[in-house]
Amino acid sequence: MLKFQASTGVMAYHLALGGTYHTFANLRTLLAKASPRRSGDELAGVAAASAEERVAAQMRLAEVPLRAFLDEPLIPAEEDEVTRLILERHDPAAFQPVAGMCVGEFREWLLRYETDGAALAAVAPGLTPEMVAAVSKIMGNQDLVLAAQKVRVTTRFRNTLGLPGRLSVRVQPNHPTDDPRGIAASILDGLLYGCGDAVIGINPATDDPAACAKLLRLMDRIITEYAIPTQSCVLAHVTTTMQCMERGEPVDLVFQSIAGTEAANRSFGISLELLREARGMALALGRGTLGDNVMYFETGQGSCLSANAHHGCDQQTLEARAYAVAREFSPLLVNTVVGFIGPEYLYDGKQIIRAGLEDHFCGKLLGLPMGCDVCYTNHAEADQDDMDTLLTLLGVGGVNFIMGVPGADDIMLNYQSTSFHDSHYLRQALGLRPAPEFEAWLERMKIFASRGNRLAPIERQHALLASAAVA
Amino acid sequence: MTDAWTHLREFTAARLALGRSGGSLPTASLLDFRLAHARARDAVLSRFDPDQLAATLRPLDPRTSLLDSQAADRAEYLQRPDRGRKLDAASRERVLTLAGNHDLVILVSDGLSTFAAERQAPPTLAALLPLLQTDGWQLAPLLIVRHARVALQDEVGALIGARLSLILLGERPGLGSPDSLGAYFTHTPLPGRTDAERNCVSNIRPEGLAPAAAARKLHALLTSSRELGYSGYRLKDDTGPLLDPPARSVLT
């Protein structure tokens, strides 16, 4: 058991740069000022005041020993269970290979030829979110892509996700009133476009157990009727899903939005204990055929500030701390919903792209099966071309899964994500294939041509189109 | 290549069965999407002309007055929601001169969709004001506020001395709904009121909740709020389906 260091006696960080002497009051401030520019940090009042101050902070941060993040918790352990979790789970033996490094050296180590996937997987339990966030701040976009690409994180429930050369897709068949036939129609559209191996996951318009049970049964019926090697999820609050499990509804995965501070999680109505209990219930159902990764988490930069629970930290560091929460529960899927939060947190395409790459890198380095909702809202300075760019970069970086929304237009949540067509672009451009079990099903169902990875012509008589769900 | 399941479109407004060329979108679908996004962007970015809207609304209320939030321009408005929730100094002064014993103050703002304010606010108010006047409501002058966020009506309501405070403002545009208006009201408005203490009627546009129907719904809710002496989640709507669900978590 670790003894928690008192958060008093923090040191200031200094850097002389030409004629200017830069001072950063503590590690939290240094990290915030070193963070690449984004509107959410400016809104919170923690961002660098000038472009030079930002680089000065990055230069100073590069010299900070990784150990400092163990010695100086950004949020005191006494008042935050996420901090306690991070410190309790830190594995000193795994940390050993990088324990003597400072942040700048750590970046170089990540990029060395010799540092491969096995080395990164071995060191992951020794890394804390703050170390990973720190190094990401001094890495360029290409560094974030290259280092993430080395890490493969494989998870299983009814299929195998995250293998090299594979890209999976969540079918997101949302409907403004949860109309079962409308949702079924979108699910079929997705399946006929070869998508749905990550999960068939609905954001419900109404978060109550009876409404969610209807959706769970609908998806269970489709998955069973066509023997689809995939899993379903209603993205309701964890307590709603727990009620569904108590009532014997067919729950595959437990979903929850999570954040990087105890206070933000409290505003979501959750705690680590509650998540532990929910996971235990899902494991007891034993519905996974290939594995027991039963959790699905969503995150996104800015959620702590939005909940007024940021403790003066920057949004990217807090996002990385949410991954410490996620990894405690061996999830099947972790999805950073990067551009949904709006321009007051990520202003434009440039900020959204950067944040998506940071989140994917940080999550992967911490050992998580990262996917990304490559997305934006209509009041952000972004468009579909920005999403094409981020999608491509994440594909190169080896993202586990993306969203598949009919025509990229979510008519319930009113934002734009990626489409089934987008997944075919990425699969063609980079030679990526669906999860192996799902790929075999697509070929069996003659959705994919037998030459593989290409859509076959579908006749009106196709078995899926005879589904009772839309008859 | 067209898809064999275009008949599924009857069940949902989702962009189903778009067809494909290889695995990519057909040109028509691609441009269709781009047009919808262009309209949504125009709704967010087009210049809001408060004088023009005031001219339209003066026949309903000749006392109509103009205010500004602390957001200097559209870019600041988008990045600093806190400034959209507060009046600038000159506007505060103006509101204080209007203070009195009012049952209700109504504000109109461009919010996130200039088109929504221009197109839906006039017919909504044209239907709502006579209903309230018939019931004897004492209304403060109608106020048009540039670049407001929800919650600004609480500051204004407190300053002007109104028992209830209502704001109509443009909602974040969806791809198929660039001009959707939202209405939010608070009983005993005060700075610092939370979302749970407000009521909301959303999706006001001819293709959603039509302005006249929205006015009836608001009239019923405001009346009930005045009688019960509170607003927020405890207030039920007896005119039809229940109130809109509470605001979603940003992540779900």
Chai-1 contact restraints between the chains, C-beta under 6 A:
chainA,res_idxA,chainB,res_idxB,connection_type,confidence,min_distance_angstrom,max_distance_angstrom,comment,restraint_id
A,S39,B,Q79,contact,1.0,0.0,6.0,A-B,restraint_1
A,H175,B,T12,contact,1.0,0.0,6.0,A-B,restraint_2
A,R181,B,F11,contact,1.0,0.0,6.0,A-B,restraint_3
A,G182,B,F11,contact,1.0,0.0,6.0,A-B,restraint_4
A,G182,B,T12,contact,1.0,0.0,6.0,A-B,restraint_5
A,A185,B,L8,contact,1.0,0.0,6.0,A-B,restraint_6
A,A185,B,F11,contact,1.0,0.0,6.0,A-B,restraint_7
A,A185,B,T12,contact,1.0,0.0,6.0,A-B,restraint_8
A,A185,B,L16,contact,1.0,0.0,6.0,A-B,restraint_9
A,S186,B,A14,contact,1.0,0.0,6.0,A-B,restraint_10
A,D189,B,L16,contact,1.0,0.0,6.0,A-B,restraint_11
A,N203,B,T252,contact,1.0,0.0,6.0,A-B,restraint_12
A,L235,B,T252,contact,1.0,0.0,6.0,A-B,restraint_13
A,S257,B,S249,contact,1.0,0.0,6.0,A-B,restraint_14
A,S257,B,L251,contact,1.0,0.0,6.0,A-B,restraint_15
A,S257,B,T252,contact,1.0,0.0,6.0,A-B,restraint_16
A,E298,B,L251,contact,1.0,0.0,6.0,A-B,restraint_17
A,G300,B,L251,contact,1.0,0.0,6.0,A-B,restraint_18
A,S303,B,V250,contact,1.0,0.0,6.0,A-B,restraint_19
A,S303,B,L251,contact,1.0,0.0,6.0,A-B,restraint_20
A,S306,B,V250,contact,1.0,0.0,6.0,A-B,restraint_21
A,V337,B,L251,contact,1.0,0.0,6.0,A-B,restraint_22
A,I341,B,V250,contact,1.0,0.0,6.0,A-B,restraint_23
A,P343,B,L78,contact,1.0,0.0,6.0,A-B,restraint_24
A,E344,B,Q79,contact,1.0,0.0,6.0,A-B,restraint_25
A,E344,B,P81,contact,1.0,0.0,6.0,A-B,restraint_26
A,N378,B,A40,contact,1.0,0.0,6.0,A-B,restraint_27
A,N378,B,P173,contact,1.0,0.0,6.0,A-B,restraint_28
A,H379,B,V44,contact,1.0,0.0,6.0,A-B,restraint_29
A,H379,B,L78,contact,1.0,0.0,6.0,A-B,restraint_30
A,H379,B,L112,contact,1.0,0.0,6.0,A-B,restraint_31
A,H379,B,R172,contact,1.0,0.0,6.0,A-B,restraint_32
A,P406,B,A14,contact,1.0,0.0,6.0,A-B,restraint_33
A,P406,B,R15,contact,1.0,0.0,6.0,A-B,restraint_34
A,P406,B,L16,contact,1.0,0.0,6.0,A-B,restraint_35
A,G407,B,R15,contact,1.0,0.0,6.0,A-B,restraint_36
A,G407,B,L18,contact,1.0,0.0,6.0,A-B,restraint_37
A,D409,B,R15,contact,1.0,0.0,6.0,A-B,restraint_38
A,D409,B,L175,contact,1.0,0.0,6.0,A-B,restraint_39
A,I411,B,A13,contact,1.0,0.0,6.0,A-B,restraint_40
A,I411,B,A14,contact,1.0,0.0,6.0,A-B,restraint_41
A,N414,B,G174,contact,1.0,0.0,6.0,A-B,restraint_42
A,H421,B,S24,contact,1.0,0.0,6.0,A-B,restraint_43
A,H421,B,L25,contact,1.0,0.0,6.0,A-B,restraint_44
A,H424,B,G23,contact,1.0,0.0,6.0,A-B,restraint_45
A,L455,B,G23,contact,1.0,0.0,6.0,A-B,restraint_46
A,I458,B,A4,contact,1.0,0.0,6.0,A-B,restraint_47
A,E459,B,A4,contact,1.0,0.0,6.0,A-B,restraint_48
A,R460,B,A4,contact,1.0,0.0,6.0,A-B,restraint_49
A,L465,B,W5,contact,1.0,0.0,6.0,A-B,restraint_50
